[in-house]
Amino acid sequence: MLKLAWAIARSGCTEIRLLPLRAAVALGASGLGAPPRPDQLWKAYGIVLPVGLATALAIPHFTLVMSPSIDAWIVRAAPGPIHRGDLVSFRLADLIAGPKPVNVTKYALCMAGQTLAEIDRPSRMAPSKKDGWYYCDGRLVGVSKAFGRKRQPLVHLAWGRKPIPAGFAYVGSSHPDGYDSRYYGPVAVDRLTRMERVL
């Protein structure tokens, strides 16, 4: 054990002795032992610092979309009224989504005043269960599943046929594995942030 500690200490000392030489290379020297060239460092600062600052300022304004259910990789907030078909983001607290609240991005598929109809049909995954088929003003906007990707049982929204209430929106996507209003119902519009696709 003592030998191991001594070997580590010796290698650490070697690294410390080489530190000035490595710093010289970082300052633009052509190699170990060559004189430093600080002008190279200032040139590097001139490139790296503005790029780093611009990146640091831009990152908070963009959101990476981790869901395959949305046709976007990067989105950003786009203030304005939310219309049918818009991308929207909100914070979801739900045990199926995970133990902690998560930010999710979906499409606003059925808006206040539009009629949402839910029809139960035999499940494609388990014939003894029912899937919910959801239509907004007669247009199919989603089909629930009896089980999630981890085989956890899913309970779909029992809605019948009625308008979306004022101040709410049905959110989701056409992806069969999407976890959205098919299960937790319409979401209050004041919880939604309108988004736009960047990439």
N, C-alpha and C positions, 0 to 999 in steps of 0.2 A: 504494500500500500504506500509506504514511504517512497519507494522508487517511482511509483506512478505519479505521486504528487511532485517529486523532484523533476520528472520528465515534463510534466505540464508546465511547471514554473519556468524551466529552461526554454521551452518553446515560446512561452509568453514573453520572456525577455527578448528573444530573437525578434519577435514581431514588433516589440516596442522599439528596438534598435533600428528596424527597417522603416519605421513610421515616417521619419523625416524624408527618406528617399522616396517613399510612396507619395508623400505630399508633394514633393518636387515634380514627380510625374503628373500628378493631378493638376499642378500649376502650369503644365505645358512642357515640362522637360521631355526630351526625346527618349530618355531611358533612365534606369537607376544610375545615380552618380552624376548625371548631366545637370548643368545649371538650370534652375527654374526659369520659366518665361511667364510672368504674371499677366502679360497682355493677353495670353491665351485664356487665362481664367476669366478676365473681364469680357472677352468675346463670348465665352460659354455662358456667363451670367446674362449677357445681352440677349441670348437666345432662350435659355432655359427659364429665366425668371418671368418674362412676359407670357410665355406659353403656360407655365405653371399657374400664374395668377389668373389668366383667362379661363383655364380649366377649372380652377377652384371657384371662380365666380359663376361659371356656367352650370356646373354639376347640380346644384340645388334646384335648378329650374327644369330639370329633365327627370323622367322616371323610366326605369327599365321595366319592361313588361315580362314577367316570368311565366305567363300562362300561354299555352299553345292555342287557347280559344280565341285570342284576339289577333287580328291581322296587323300587328305592329310590334316592333322591338323596343322602340323608344317613343315616349309621348311627353307632352308638356301641357301645362295648364293653358287654357284658352278661354278667358272670361267671356261670359255672355249667356243668354238664355239657352236652356237645354231643349233640343228638339229630338224627335224620333230619329234614331240612327246615329246620334252623336256618341262619341266615346266619353265615358264618365268614370271617375275614380272616387272611391270612398273607403272608409275604414270599416272592416267587417270583424265583429266579435262573434264567433260561432265555433262550437266544439269540433265540427267536421273540418273547418278551415284550419284549426290548430289551437294549441293551448293559449296563445296570445293573439290579440287583435292584429290583423294584417291589412295592408293597403291592397285593394283589388281594382282592376280596370275591366269594365264591361261596356256593352252597348246599351243605350236607352232604347228599348224595343217597343214599349207601349206606354203612352203618356196619359195623364189625367183626362178623363172624359171619353177616352177610347174604351171599347168593350173588350175585356179579356175573358175568354171562354176556356174552361178546362174540362177535358173529356177523359174519363178513365177508360183505359183499354188493357187487355191482358199484357203483362210484362213480357218483353222479348228475352229477358234474362231469367225470369222465374214465372212460368205460366200461372202459378197459384197466386201471384201478386198482381198489382195493377201499376201501370205507368200513367202519368198525367201528360196529356197532349195539350199544349197551350196555343191559343189562337188570339191574335190581336186584330180586331175588326175583320175576322175571317182569314187572316194570314198566319200560317204556322210560325211560331217564334221559339218553340222549344219542346222537347220531349224529355221527361224525367227518366231516371233509372232506378231499379230496385236496390242496387248495390253500388258502392263507390269503387274506386280503383283498388282499394285495400280490402275489398269485400265487406266493408262496413255497411249495415243496412241504412238506406236513405228513406226518409219520409217526405213525399212530395206535397206541394201546396194544394189543399182542397179549396177550390175557388168557385166552381159552378160557372155561372155566366153573369157578369156584372161589370159596370164601368170601373176603371181605375179611379180611386178617389182623388179629389183635388190635393195638390201638393205631393203626389207620389208618382213613381215611375217603375214599371217592370223592367228589370235590367237582366242582361244575359248575353248569350251568343248561340250560334248554331252548333257549337262543338258538343258532341254527345257526353263528354266527361265534365262539362262546365258545371261549376257549383254557383248557382245564381238564384234568381227569383223563383225558379221552378221549385225550390226547396224552402227559402226563407221569405218569400212574398215580395210585394212591391217595397221600394225603399223611398224614404222621404227625400224630396228633391233638395231640401236645404242641407242634406248630408252629402250631396253629389257635387263634384267639381268637374266642369266641362273640360275635356282634354282634346288635343289634336295630335295626329300621328306625325312624328318627325322622321322616323326610319322604320 
